[in-house]
Amino acid sequence: MPSYRVRMAVGLLRPGVAPEGLLPAAADAAAEVVTVEARDVAIVRGAPVISVRFTADDDGDADAVARRVEATVRGLATPGRPNLECRAGGRWRPVR
């Protein structure tokens, strides 16, 4: 089963949202429908970027998971554009 990841920058949090709850909520949204392999937050060019890695049957299913994660993050913060990638050999290739 292919491995995918969705990554997005995160801007301002909505009022009352704790920073430490954002990444678990994003990963939990994916875990409701697929197996989550990893989750991470990094600082890229001074901005936080979250990443949720998961398995899915195909690009279409992975896109649905990415949209689910984006919707969850959008309810908690101002997200940047999500990037969906698939692991191909030793590299990540863009899906959308």
Backbone atoms as SQL, in Angstrom:
CREATE TABLE atoms (id INTEGER PRIMARY KEY, chain TEXT, resi INTEGER, resn TEXT, atom TEXT, x REAL, y REAL, z REAL);
INSERT INTO atoms VALUES
  (1, 'A', 1, 'MET', 'N', 0.853, -1.170, 0.000),
  (2, 'A', 1, 'MET', 'CA', 0.000, 0.000, 0.000),
  (3, 'A', 1, 'MET', 'C', 0.897, 1.231, 0.000),
  (4, 'A', 2, 'PRO', 'N', 0.621, 2.181, -0.907),
  (5, 'A', 2, 'PRO', 'CA', 1.470, 3.375, -1.002),
  (6, 'A', 2, 'PRO', 'C', 1.410, 4.260, 0.238),
  (7, 'A', 3, 'SER', 'N', 2.495, 4.963, 0.456),
  (8, 'A', 3, 'SER', 'CA', 2.596, 5.918, 1.548),
  (9, 'A', 3, 'SER', 'C', 2.449, 7.321, 0.980),
  (10, 'A', 4, 'TYR', 'N', 1.629, 8.122, 1.633),
  (11, 'A', 4, 'TYR', 'CA', 1.369, 9.500, 1.234),
  (12, 'A', 4, 'TYR', 'C', 1.647, 10.427, 2.408),
  (13, 'A', 5, 'ARG', 'N', 1.783, 11.712, 2.086),
  (14, 'A', 5, 'ARG', 'CA', 1.831, 12.712, 3.152),
  (15, 'A', 5, 'ARG', 'C', 1.174, 13.985, 2.651),
  (16, 'A', 6, 'VAL', 'N', 0.511, 14.640, 3.562),
  (17, 'A', 6, 'VAL', 'CA', -0.052, 15.957, 3.289),
  (18, 'A', 6, 'VAL', 'C', 0.677, 16.935, 4.201),
  (19, 'A', 7, 'ARG', 'N', 1.141, 18.020, 3.592),
  (20, 'A', 7, 'ARG', 'CA', 1.865, 19.046, 4.341),
  (21, 'A', 7, 'ARG', 'C', 1.216, 20.394, 4.077),
  (22, 'A', 8, 'MET', 'N', 1.153, 21.213, 5.119),
  (23, 'A', 8, 'MET', 'CA', 0.636, 22.568, 4.934),
  (24, 'A', 8, 'MET', 'C', 1.187, 23.498, 6.000),
  (25, 'A', 9, 'ALA', 'N', 1.414, 24.724, 5.580),
  (26, 'A', 9, 'ALA', 'CA', 1.808, 25.758, 6.530),
  (27, 'A', 9, 'ALA', 'C', 0.585, 26.116, 7.367),
  (28, 'A', 10, 'VAL', 'N', 0.829, 26.585, 8.559),
  (29, 'A', 10, 'VAL', 'CA', -0.250, 26.970, 9.462),
  (30, 'A', 10, 'VAL', 'C', -0.025, 28.412, 9.898),
  (31, 'A', 11, 'GLY', 'N', -1.076, 29.201, 9.720),
  (32, 'A', 11, 'GLY', 'CA', -1.014, 30.605, 10.142),
  (33, 'A', 11, 'GLY', 'C', -1.608, 30.776, 11.530),
  (34, 'A', 12, 'LEU', 'N', -2.425, 31.773, 11.677),
  (35, 'A', 12, 'LEU', 'CA', -3.014, 32.094, 12.977),
  (36, 'A', 12, 'LEU', 'C', -3.983, 31.019, 13.449),
  (37, 'A', 13, 'LEU', 'N', -3.900, 30.719, 14.736),
  (38, 'A', 13, 'LEU', 'CA', -4.852, 29.796, 15.348),
  (39, 'A', 13, 'LEU', 'C', -6.157, 30.517, 15.634),
  (40, 'A', 14, 'ARG', 'N', -7.256, 29.794, 15.575),
  (41, 'A', 14, 'ARG', 'CA', -8.560, 30.355, 15.924),
  (42, 'A', 14, 'ARG', 'C', -8.578, 30.616, 17.435),
  (43, 'A', 15, 'PRO', 'N', -9.374, 31.566, 17.890),
  (44, 'A', 15, 'PRO', 'CA', -9.441, 31.850, 19.330),
  (45, 'A', 15, 'PRO', 'C', -9.793, 30.593, 20.130),
  (46, 'A', 16, 'GLY', 'N', -9.059, 30.386, 21.204),
  (47, 'A', 16, 'GLY', 'CA', -9.308, 29.256, 22.093),
  (48, 'A', 16, 'GLY', 'C', -8.629, 27.952, 21.694),
  (49, 'A', 17, 'VAL', 'N', -7.937, 27.937, 20.562),
  (50, 'A', 17, 'VAL', 'CA', -7.259, 26.715, 20.101),
  (51, 'A', 17, 'VAL', 'C', -5.840, 26.694, 20.677),
  (52, 'A', 18, 'ALA', 'N', -5.513, 25.610, 21.353),
  (53, 'A', 18, 'ALA', 'CA', -4.165, 25.444, 21.911),
  (54, 'A', 18, 'ALA', 'C', -3.217, 24.955, 20.818),
  (55, 'A', 19, 'PRO', 'N', -2.039, 25.548, 20.694),
  (56, 'A', 19, 'PRO', 'CA', -1.106, 25.153, 19.647),
  (57, 'A', 19, 'PRO', 'C', -0.780, 23.654, 19.659),
  (58, 'A', 20, 'GLU', 'N', -0.657, 23.085, 20.865),
  (59, 'A', 20, 'GLU', 'CA', -0.269, 21.677, 20.960),
  (60, 'A', 20, 'GLU', 'C', -1.384, 20.724, 20.528),
  (61, 'A', 21, 'GLY', 'N', -2.571, 21.234, 20.297),
  (62, 'A', 21, 'GLY', 'CA', -3.677, 20.373, 19.873),
  (63, 'A', 21, 'GLY', 'C', -3.872, 20.289, 18.373),
  (64, 'A', 22, 'LEU', 'N', -3.225, 21.173, 17.621),
  (65, 'A', 22, 'LEU', 'CA', -3.441, 21.231, 16.179),
  (66, 'A', 22, 'LEU', 'C', -2.951, 19.975, 15.451),
  (67, 'A', 23, 'LEU', 'N', -1.715, 19.597, 15.654),
  (68, 'A', 23, 'LEU', 'CA', -1.167, 18.430, 14.951),
  (69, 'A', 23, 'LEU', 'C', -1.898, 17.143, 15.325),
  (70, 'A', 24, 'PRO', 'N', -2.159, 16.875, 16.603),
  (71, 'A', 24, 'PRO', 'CA', -2.930, 15.661, 16.927),
  (72, 'A', 24, 'PRO', 'C', -4.316, 15.651, 16.276),
  (73, 'A', 25, 'ALA', 'N', -4.965, 16.810, 16.208),
  (74, 'A', 25, 'ALA', 'CA', -6.289, 16.872, 15.573),
  (75, 'A', 25, 'ALA', 'C', -6.194, 16.552, 14.084),
  (76, 'A', 26, 'ALA', 'N', -5.169, 17.066, 13.428),
  (77, 'A', 26, 'ALA', 'CA', -4.979, 16.785, 12.000),
  (78, 'A', 26, 'ALA', 'C', -4.720, 15.298, 11.771),
  (79, 'A', 27, 'ALA', 'N', -3.853, 14.719, 12.585),
  (80, 'A', 27, 'ALA', 'CA', -3.543, 13.289, 12.452),
  (81, 'A', 27, 'ALA', 'C', -4.759, 12.433, 12.795),
  (82, 'A', 28, 'ASP', 'N', -5.518, 12.827, 13.798),
  (83, 'A', 28, 'ASP', 'CA', -6.720, 12.079, 14.176),
  (84, 'A', 28, 'ASP', 'C', -7.754, 12.085, 13.062),
  (85, 'A', 29, 'ALA', 'N', -7.864, 13.197, 12.341),
  (86, 'A', 29, 'ALA', 'CA', -8.809, 13.273, 11.222),
  (87, 'A', 29, 'ALA', 'C', -8.453, 12.242, 10.161),
  (88, 'A', 30, 'ALA', 'N', -7.170, 12.088, 9.882),
  (89, 'A', 30, 'ALA', 'CA', -6.735, 11.078, 8.910),
  (90, 'A', 30, 'ALA', 'C', -6.919, 9.674, 9.471),
  (91, 'A', 31, 'ALA', 'N', -6.612, 9.501, 10.755),
  (92, 'A', 31, 'ALA', 'CA', -6.667, 8.169, 11.378),
  (93, 'A', 31, 'ALA', 'C', -8.085, 7.605, 11.440),
  (94, 'A', 32, 'GLU', 'N', -9.087, 8.439, 11.285),
  (95, 'A', 32, 'GLU', 'CA', -10.463, 7.949, 11.266),
  (96, 'A', 32, 'GLU', 'C', -10.747, 7.096, 10.032),
  (97, 'A', 33, 'VAL', 'N', -9.937, 7.275, 8.963),
  (98, 'A', 33, 'VAL', 'CA', -10.218, 6.559, 7.713),
  (99, 'A', 33, 'VAL', 'C', -9.022, 5.788, 7.142),
  (100, 'A', 34, 'VAL', 'N', -7.813, 6.071, 7.609),
  (101, 'A', 34, 'VAL', 'CA', -6.611, 5.379, 7.115),
  (102, 'A', 34, 'VAL', 'C', -5.646, 5.144, 8.273),
  (103, 'A', 35, 'THR', 'N', -4.577, 4.433, 7.988),
  (104, 'A', 35, 'THR', 'CA', -3.523, 4.232, 8.976),
  (105, 'A', 35, 'THR', 'C', -2.522, 5.381, 8.884),
  (106, 'A', 36, 'VAL', 'N', -2.339, 6.087, 9.991),
  (107, 'A', 36, 'VAL', 'CA', -1.371, 7.189, 10.045),
  (108, 'A', 36, 'VAL', 'C', -0.019, 6.598, 10.429),
  (109, 'A', 37, 'GLU', 'N', 0.988, 6.874, 9.615),
  (110, 'A', 37, 'GLU', 'CA', 2.337, 6.370, 9.860),
  (111, 'A', 37, 'GLU', 'C', 3.167, 7.320, 10.713),
  (112, 'A', 38, 'ALA', 'N', 2.954, 8.620, 10.526),
  (113, 'A', 38, 'ALA', 'CA', 3.744, 9.608, 11.267),
  (114, 'A', 38, 'ALA', 'C', 3.067, 10.964, 11.187),
  (115, 'A', 39, 'ARG', 'N', 3.433, 11.815, 12.115),
  (116, 'A', 39, 'ARG', 'CA', 2.987, 13.210, 12.113),
  (117, 'A', 39, 'ARG', 'C', 4.146, 14.041, 12.613),
  (118, 'A', 40, 'ASP', 'N', 4.234, 15.273, 12.086),
  (119, 'A', 40, 'ASP', 'CA', 5.383, 16.090, 12.444),
  (120, 'A', 40, 'ASP', 'C', 5.046, 17.561, 12.232),
  (121, 'A', 41, 'VAL', 'N', 5.763, 18.400, 12.917),
  (122, 'A', 41, 'VAL', 'CA', 5.698, 19.836, 12.689),
  (123, 'A', 41, 'VAL', 'C', 7.133, 20.327, 12.535),
  (124, 'A', 42, 'ALA', 'N', 7.340, 21.202, 11.569),
  (125, 'A', 42, 'ALA', 'CA', 8.667, 21.771, 11.317),
  (126, 'A', 42, 'ALA', 'C', 8.498, 23.269, 11.105),
  (127, 'A', 43, 'ILE', 'N', 9.578, 23.989, 11.240),
  (128, 'A', 43, 'ILE', 'CA', 9.590, 25.419, 10.943),
  (129, 'A', 43, 'ILE', 'C', 10.301, 25.588, 9.614),
  (130, 'A', 44, 'VAL', 'N', 9.577, 26.099, 8.625),
  (131, 'A', 44, 'VAL', 'CA', 10.123, 26.294, 7.284),
  (132, 'A', 44, 'VAL', 'C', 10.001, 27.773, 6.945),
  (133, 'A', 45, 'ARG', 'N', 11.125, 28.404, 6.722),
  (134, 'A', 45, 'ARG', 'CA', 11.166, 29.839, 6.444),
  (135, 'A', 45, 'ARG', 'C', 10.410, 30.633, 7.491),
  (136, 'A', 46, 'GLY', 'N', 10.551, 30.230, 8.734),
  (137, 'A', 46, 'GLY', 'CA', 9.965, 30.953, 9.852),
  (138, 'A', 46, 'GLY', 'C', 8.500, 30.654, 10.141),
  (139, 'A', 47, 'ALA', 'N', 7.900, 29.731, 9.388),
  (140, 'A', 47, 'ALA', 'CA', 6.482, 29.413, 9.592),
  (141, 'A', 47, 'ALA', 'C', 6.327, 27.932, 9.942),
  (142, 'A', 48, 'PRO', 'N', 5.379, 27.615, 10.820),
  (143, 'A', 48, 'PRO', 'CA', 5.146, 26.202, 11.139),
  (144, 'A', 48, 'PRO', 'C', 4.478, 25.477, 9.961),
  (145, 'A', 49, 'VAL', 'N', 4.961, 24.275, 9.706),
  (146, 'A', 49, 'VAL', 'CA', 4.410, 23.413, 8.655),
  (147, 'A', 49, 'VAL', 'C', 4.117, 22.062, 9.287),
  (148, 'A', 50, 'ILE', 'N', 2.849, 21.626, 9.182),
  (149, 'A', 50, 'ILE', 'CA', 2.504, 20.313, 9.722),
  (150, 'A', 50, 'ILE', 'C', 2.543, 19.287, 8.589),
  (151, 'A', 51, 'SER', 'N', 2.822, 18.054, 8.967),
  (152, 'A', 51, 'SER', 'CA', 2.899, 16.954, 8.015),
  (153, 'A', 51, 'SER', 'C', 2.236, 15.733, 8.636),
  (154, 'A', 52, 'VAL', 'N', 1.337, 15.102, 7.876),
  (155, 'A', 52, 'VAL', 'CA', 0.700, 13.860, 8.304),
  (156, 'A', 52, 'VAL', 'C', 0.976, 12.830, 7.222),
  (157, 'A', 53, 'ARG', 'N', 1.647, 11.756, 7.614),
  (158, 'A', 53, 'ARG', 'CA', 1.996, 10.679, 6.678),
  (159, 'A', 53, 'ARG', 'C', 1.065, 9.497, 6.934),
  (160, 'A', 54, 'PHE', 'N', 0.549, 8.911, 5.854),
  (161, 'A', 54, 'PHE', 'CA', -0.454, 7.852, 5.979),
  (162, 'A', 54, 'PHE', 'C', -0.397, 6.912, 4.774),
  (163, 'A', 55, 'THR', 'N', -1.064, 5.776, 4.885),
  (164, 'A', 55, 'THR', 'CA', -1.187, 4.857, 3.762),
  (165, 'A', 55, 'THR', 'C', -2.582, 4.977, 3.172),
  (166, 'A', 56, 'ALA', 'N', -2.675, 4.774, 1.867),
  (167, 'A', 56, 'ALA', 'CA', -3.961, 4.794, 1.170),
  (168, 'A', 56, 'ALA', 'C', -3.840, 3.884, -0.050),
  (169, 'A', 57, 'ASP', 'N', -4.984, 3.430, -0.544),
  (170, 'A', 57, 'ASP', 'CA', -4.991, 2.513, -1.685),
  (171, 'A', 57, 'ASP', 'C', -4.518, 3.174, -2.976),
  (172, 'A', 58, 'ASP', 'N', -4.890, 4.442, -3.187),
  (173, 'A', 58, 'ASP', 'CA', -4.534, 5.111, -4.444),
  (174, 'A', 58, 'ASP', 'C', -4.574, 6.625, -4.249),
  (175, 'A', 59, 'ASP', 'N', -4.223, 7.347, -5.312),
  (176, 'A', 59, 'ASP', 'CA', -4.167, 8.808, -5.242),
  (177, 'A', 59, 'ASP', 'C', -5.530, 9.421, -4.908),
  (178, 'A', 60, 'GLY', 'N', -6.611, 8.834, -5.424),
  (179, 'A', 60, 'GLY', 'CA', -7.937, 9.368, -5.146),
  (180, 'A', 60, 'GLY', 'C', -8.295, 9.284, -3.676),
  (181, 'A', 61, 'ASP', 'N', -8.023, 8.124, -3.081),
  (182, 'A', 61, 'ASP', 'CA', -8.283, 7.968, -1.644),
  (183, 'A', 61, 'ASP', 'C', -7.401, 8.912, -0.825),
  (184, 'A', 62, 'ALA', 'N', -6.142, 9.042, -1.244),
  (185, 'A', 62, 'ALA', 'CA', -5.214, 9.925, -0.531),
  (186, 'A', 62, 'ALA', 'C', -5.673, 11.373, -0.625),
  (187, 'A', 63, 'ASP', 'N', -6.207, 11.771, -1.774),
  (188, 'A', 63, 'ASP', 'CA', -6.710, 13.129, -1.929),
  (189, 'A', 63, 'ASP', 'C', -7.878, 13.388, -0.983),
  (190, 'A', 64, 'ALA', 'N', -8.750, 12.401, -0.830),
  (191, 'A', 64, 'ALA', 'CA', -9.879, 12.546, 0.096),
  (192, 'A', 64, 'ALA', 'C', -9.379, 12.715, 1.533),
  (193, 'A', 65, 'VAL', 'N', -8.339, 11.982, 1.903),
  (194, 'A', 65, 'VAL', 'CA', -7.764, 12.106, 3.248),
  (195, 'A', 65, 'VAL', 'C', -7.138, 13.485, 3.415),
  (196, 'A', 66, 'ALA', 'N', -6.415, 13.939, 2.404),
  (197, 'A', 66, 'ALA', 'CA', -5.786, 15.264, 2.473),
  (198, 'A', 66, 'ALA', 'C', -6.838, 16.354, 2.660),
  (199, 'A', 67, 'ARG', 'N', -7.954, 16.235, 1.972),
  (200, 'A', 67, 'ARG', 'CA', -9.034, 17.229, 2.107),
  (201, 'A', 67, 'ARG', 'C', -9.657, 17.175, 3.504),
  (202, 'A', 68, 'ARG', 'N', -9.739, 15.975, 4.055),
  (203, 'A', 68, 'ARG', 'CA', -10.265, 15.802, 5.412),
  (204, 'A', 68, 'ARG', 'C', -9.350, 16.483, 6.432),
  (205, 'A', 69, 'VAL', 'N', -8.043, 16.277, 6.267),
  (206, 'A', 69, 'VAL', 'CA', -7.061, 16.911, 7.155),
  (207, 'A', 69, 'VAL', 'C', -7.130, 18.428, 6.999),
  (208, 'A', 70, 'GLU', 'N', -7.201, 18.909, 5.765),
  (209, 'A', 70, 'GLU', 'CA', -7.283, 20.351, 5.522),
  (210, 'A', 70, 'GLU', 'C', -8.523, 20.948, 6.182),
  (211, 'A', 71, 'ALA', 'N', -9.652, 20.286, 6.066),
  (212, 'A', 71, 'ALA', 'CA', -10.887, 20.794, 6.666),
  (213, 'A', 71, 'ALA', 'C', -10.762, 20.881, 8.189),
  (214, 'A', 72, 'THR', 'N', -10.125, 19.884, 8.776),
  (215, 'A', 72, 'THR', 'CA', -9.925, 19.894, 10.228),
  (216, 'A', 72, 'THR', 'C', -9.026, 21.062, 10.633),
  (217, 'A', 73, 'VAL', 'N', -7.933, 21.235, 9.920),
  (218, 'A', 73, 'VAL', 'CA', -7.006, 22.326, 10.240),
  (219, 'A', 73, 'VAL', 'C', -7.694, 23.673, 10.023),
  (220, 'A', 74, 'ARG', 'N', -8.479, 23.781, 8.958),
  (221, 'A', 74, 'ARG', 'CA', -9.182, 25.044, 8.668),
  (222, 'A', 74, 'ARG', 'C', -10.126, 25.432, 9.807),
  (223, 'A', 75, 'GLY', 'N', -10.674, 24.454, 10.500),
  (224, 'A', 75, 'GLY', 'CA', -11.539, 24.743, 11.635),
  (225, 'A', 75, 'GLY', 'C', -10.793, 25.216, 12.870),
  (226, 'A', 76, 'LEU', 'N', -9.478, 24.993, 12.883),
  (227, 'A', 76, 'LEU', 'CA', -8.664, 25.329, 14.053),
  (228, 'A', 76, 'LEU', 'C', -7.687, 26.473, 13.817),
  (229, 'A', 77, 'ALA', 'N', -7.345, 26.708, 12.552),
  (230, 'A', 77, 'ALA', 'CA', -6.318, 27.699, 12.227),
  (231, 'A', 77, 'ALA', 'C', -6.494, 28.151, 10.779),
  (232, 'A', 78, 'THR', 'N', -5.649, 29.070, 10.374),
  (233, 'A', 78, 'THR', 'CA', -5.614, 29.500, 8.984),
  (234, 'A', 78, 'THR', 'C', -4.538, 28.686, 8.271),
  (235, 'A', 79, 'PRO', 'N', -4.938, 27.714, 7.445),
  (236, 'A', 79, 'PRO', 'CA', -3.932, 26.875, 6.787),
  (237, 'A', 79, 'PRO', 'C', -3.446, 27.484, 5.485),
  (238, 'A', 80, 'GLY', 'N', -2.235, 27.090, 5.116),
  (239, 'A', 80, 'GLY', 'CA', -1.741, 27.394, 3.787),
  (240, 'A', 80, 'GLY', 'C', -2.277, 26.342, 2.834),
  (241, 'A', 81, 'ARG', 'N', -1.860, 26.406, 1.609),
  (242, 'A', 81, 'ARG', 'CA', -2.297, 25.427, 0.614),
  (243, 'A', 81, 'ARG', 'C', -1.704, 24.062, 0.942),
  (244, 'A', 82, 'PRO', 'N', -2.530, 23.015, 1.007),
  (245, 'A', 82, 'PRO', 'CA', -2.000, 21.681, 1.303),
  (246, 'A', 82, 'PRO', 'C', -1.264, 21.097, 0.103),
  (247, 'A', 83, 'ASN', 'N', -0.182, 20.393, 0.380),
  (248, 'A', 83, 'ASN', 'CA', 0.573, 19.678, -0.640),
  (249, 'A', 83, 'ASN', 'C', 0.462, 18.196, -0.348),
  (250, 'A', 84, 'LEU', 'N', -0.041, 17.432, -1.323),
  (251, 'A', 84, 'LEU', 'CA', -0.162, 15.987, -1.192),
  (252, 'A', 84, 'LEU', 'C', 0.932, 15.339, -2.019),
  (253, 'A', 85, 'GLU', 'N', 1.660, 14.426, -1.395),
  (254, 'A', 85, 'GLU', 'CA', 2.765, 13.737, -2.071),
  (255, 'A', 85, 'GLU', 'C', 2.681, 12.242, -1.822),
  (256, 'A', 86, 'CYS', 'N', 3.223, 11.469, -2.764),
  (257, 'A', 86, 'CYS', 'CA', 3.274, 10.013, -2.652),
  (258, 'A', 86, 'CYS', 'C', 4.737, 9.571, -2.660),
  (259, 'A', 87, 'ARG', 'N', 5.044, 8.598, -1.835),
  (260, 'A', 87, 'ARG', 'CA', 6.408, 8.075, -1.767),
  (261, 'A', 87, 'ARG', 'C', 6.620, 7.142, -2.947),
  (262, 'A', 88, 'ALA', 'N', 7.606, 7.436, -3.768),
  (263, 'A', 88, 'ALA', 'CA', 7.956, 6.612, -4.931),
  (264, 'A', 88, 'ALA', 'C', 9.438, 6.309, -4.841),
  (265, 'A', 89, 'GLY', 'N', 9.770, 5.084, -4.453),
  (266, 'A', 89, 'GLY', 'CA', 11.168, 4.743, -4.219),
  (267, 'A', 89, 'GLY', 'C', 11.661, 5.538, -3.031),
  (268, 'A', 90, 'GLY', 'N', 12.725, 6.263, -3.216),
  (269, 'A', 90, 'GLY', 'CA', 13.285, 7.062, -2.130),
  (270, 'A', 90, 'GLY', 'C', 12.868, 8.522, -2.169),
  (271, 'A', 91, 'ARG', 'N', 11.894, 8.855, -3.030),
  (272, 'A', 91, 'ARG', 'CA', 11.516, 10.254, -3.196),
  (273, 'A', 91, 'ARG', 'C', 10.027, 10.458, -3.023),
  (274, 'A', 92, 'TRP', 'N', 9.669, 11.691, -2.689),
  (275, 'A', 92, 'TRP', 'CA', 8.267, 12.091, -2.624),
  (276, 'A', 92, 'TRP', 'C', 7.923, 12.764, -3.945),
  (277, 'A', 93, 'ARG', 'N', 6.816, 12.325, -4.583),
  (278, 'A', 93, 'ARG', 'CA', 6.362, 12.946, -5.829),
  (279, 'A', 93, 'ARG', 'C', 5.039, 13.647, -5.576),
  (280, 'A', 94, 'PRO', 'N', 4.834, 14.810, -6.167),
  (281, 'A', 94, 'PRO', 'CA', 3.570, 15.532, -5.975),
  (282, 'A', 94, 'PRO', 'C', 2.391, 14.753, -6.571),
  (283, 'A', 95, 'VAL', 'N', 1.278, 14.763, -5.861),
  (284, 'A', 95, 'VAL', 'CA', 0.048, 14.160, -6.376),
  (285, 'A', 95, 'VAL', 'C', -0.858, 15.254, -6.900),
  (286, 'A', 96, 'ARG', 'N', -0.933, 16.368, -6.178),
  (287, 'A', 96, 'ARG', 'CA', -1.716, 17.527, -6.641),
  (288, 'A', 96, 'ARG', 'C', -1.038, 18.791, -6.208);
